[in-house]
C-alpha cells in the first residue's frame, strides 16, 4: 500500500511601497499552510473499479485517456483530484459504466458514491480548516477603482490605468488567479498617485467649473466653403448627414480644456427621416483624428421630426471633443469624395440627417463637493488656502498638534482598511508621518505621503478575512463588495461595529438596503458582465457584409436589454425558470426592429410583453448572449453548447481528454456540422460530454452570429441562403425537442438545476472561490431553502448571503 504523503505549501506575497524617494517595506503578507496529509481511498473504491471500470480504463490506451491503475491518490494534485471528481460524477449520472457494458449493481454504486464522496470532501475540508476555503484575495480592478473613488469622494476613471486581469472560471476575482508582479505593484502605485492627486486638486481648486453654450452656428464649421467633417449650416441648424465617414459630426467647439465630468445638453431633430421611425444617432467622444481613431460611447437616441432636448453625463479627457451623428446601419448613406464633406453635398443625395439647434456643456462633480473630499483628507483639521488664478497652495493650520495629525491618519487608515484598528497597530504609518514632520515637510504633504503608504498596504488591497467564521467587519466587506463592488458605507460599518451582522435578519435588511442604493442597483449588471461575459461583447465585430443590420446602436441596446431584464427578475423576485423562459423583455424601437418585433416605439428601453410564439423570451435568446458566444462571423454548436451548459444550465463540461485529438473523429461522408457532431457521440471518448453539449448547441443554431433568428445558414458573404438549420435534439435525460422554443420549454422545467447553477455563480463571484466538491452539499441546502417559492431569485440571493459558504473564509 502506498504511504501517506506529506506536503507543505507556502504562499508569500510581499509588498514594497515607495515613499517619496525612500523605499520602505512596511508590511509583508504571508500565508503558510499546515501540513496536508493525503489519505488513501477506501477499499470499496478499488473494489468498484475492479468490478466495473478497469476493463476499459487501464493502460496507455484507456478510454477517454483515464487510466485508473495509475490515477494518483494524492488529492493535493489538482489534476488527480479533478479526475476523481469526474469519476464520481459520471457514476452518479449513470454514464459509467456505459450502457453497452452493463449497469452497475445499485448497492455497489451507492456504496462507491458515498465513500468516494466522503473521501474527496474530507480532504478539502481538512485543508479549509487550516487555510480557509478562500485564500488570500485582493480587490479586482473594478473594485479598486470604485473603492478609491468612494473613499476619496472622486469619480476620476482609474481602471484604464490598470494592467489586465487573468480570468479563472470566467471571473477576475478568483483568489487562485491573482498574481502580483513588480509591474502590477508599480501600476498600483501609479493608480494611487492619480487618485490622491485628483482628491487634493479637488480640495485646492479655486477656478469655477466650466460652463459653455453654443447656438447652431457655434458648433458648425466656421468656413462654409471648406470641405471638412464638422456639421454644416442648413436652415439655421447644424446638420450632419447619414454617412460611413469616420468622425463626421465632430464639433471642434466642444474640445475640453481639462479632463472632467460634463453634463451635455442639446436639442436635436431629424432631417428627411425614413417613412417609418426616426433617425437613430450616437453620441461619442474622442480626439476624432486618424492617429487616434478610437471613439468612446456616451449614448444613442432616435431623432424625430419634432425637436427635443436630450441630456447625457460623461467623463471627457482633456483635448477630446464630441461627435454626434446618424449611425443606423439600415439607413441610406451618402457618399463623399476625398474623405471630406462639402457644404451642400449631402442635400441632393436624399439621405436622412441630424440637425442640432443648440448645445451646452457644464462641468460637474458627481461624487460630491470639495468639502466632502476635504472631510476625508483632513477631518477636523483647519485648512488655510492661498492663491489666485486657479493656482492655490494650502496648509494645515500651524496650531494643529502632532497628536491631531496622528488622529487624522488613524481615521483615514480605518476608512481605507474598512474596519476599526487600534492606533498601536498603525505605528509604522505614524512613524512615517512623524519622520516627515521632523524633516520639515509641510503637514499637508506629510499626510499625503503617509496616505499613499496606507493605500499601498495589503490591508487596503487585500480582503482581511480570518480563517473560519468571518468577523463582522469582514462580513461587511464581503457583502458590500459582492453587491456594490466597493467598500462598506457608514451604516454597514456601524452595524459591524455593533456586532449585528451575524444575525441573518439584520444581514438580509442590510442587503436589501444596499440593493436600493445607487451603488447596489448595478449589482446584476456587474455580475452579468462576468457571469455572461458581457464585458467581452466588443471583442468581436460581426462581418458587416453578412450582418448589415448590426451596428453599435443595436449592440448597446442588447446590453441594456439583458441588464434591465436581470434587474427586473431580481426586483420581482421572479421564479428562476424565468431566466430561460420569460414572457417579457426590454426593447427600444431600434432593437425591436432588429428582432422583428412590431409596435415598439421610442428610444427609451421599456418592458415589452412577448406573444406566446416569440423566440425572444429568456437570456438564451438575448442578442448580447448570442453575440458573445459567437466569433462575429460563424456560430459553433460546440462553443455555444459548452458556454450554455456552464453559464446557465448548470452542467459544466470538463476539458476534453488529453488523448483525444483536436480534430473530429471519423467524419468521412459528413455533409453538415450536425453530422460531424453526431460522429462525436458515436466515439466513446467523446460521447459523455457531447450528449450534453450538442443538444444546447443545436438549439442555439436558430440564431446567427449577430443574434438574429434564422431558419437557414448564410452562404459565405453571399445573400443567398445555405442549408436549412436543424435545431432539433435530445437532452441527456432522453427528452426530445424539434426547435429552440421546445428546447427552452424543457430547460425551464429544470428549475432546481437552474437555481443551483445561479447560486454556484453567485458564490464564485462573491467569495473569490468557485464551488468545489466539498461545497456541493451546502449549495444544495441553499437551494432547498427556496424550493417553496419556486426558487425565487431574490430569495435565492438572500439564501446565498446568509449561508455558511458566504460567511466563512
Secondary structure, 3 states (H helix, E strand, C coil): CCCCCEECCEEEEEEEEEECCEEEEEEEEEEECCCEECCCCCHHHHHHHHHHCCCCCCCCCCHHHCCCCCCCCCCCCHHHHHHHHHHHHHHHCCCCCCCCCCCCCHHHHHHHHHHHHHHHHHHHHHHHHHHCCCCCCECCHHHHHHHHHHHHCCCCCCHHHCCCCCCECCECCCHHHCCCCHHHHHHHHHHHHHHHHHHHHHHHCCCCCCEEEEEHHHHCCCCCCCCECCCEEECCEEEEECECCCCCCEEHHHCCCCCEEEEEEEEEEEECCCCCCCEEEEEEEECCECCECCCEEEEEEEECCCCEEEEEEEEECCCCEEEEEECCCCCCCECCHHHCECCCCCHHHCCCEEEEEEEEEEEECCCCCHHHHHHHHHCCCCEEEEEECCEEEEEECCCCCHHHHHHHHHHHHHHHHCCCCCHHHHHHHHHHHHHHHHCCCCHHHHHHHHHHHHCCCHHHHECCCCCCECCHHHHHHHHHHHHHCCCCCHHHHHHHHCCCCCCHHHHHHHHHHHHCCCCHHHHHHHHHHHHCCHHHHHHCCCCCCCCCCCCHHHHHHHHHHHHHHHHHHHHHCCECCHHHHCCEEEECHHHHHHHCCCCCCCCCCEEEECCCCCCCCCHHHCHHHHHHCCCCCCCCHHHHHHHHHHHHHCCCCCCCCCCCCCCCCCCCCCCCHHHHHHHHHHCHHHHHHHHHHHHHHHHHHHECCCCCECCEEEECCEEEEEEECCCCEECCCCCEECCHHHHHHHHHCCHHHHHHHHHHHHHHHHHCCCCCHHHHHHHHHHHHCCHHHCCEHHHHHHHHHCCHHHHEC
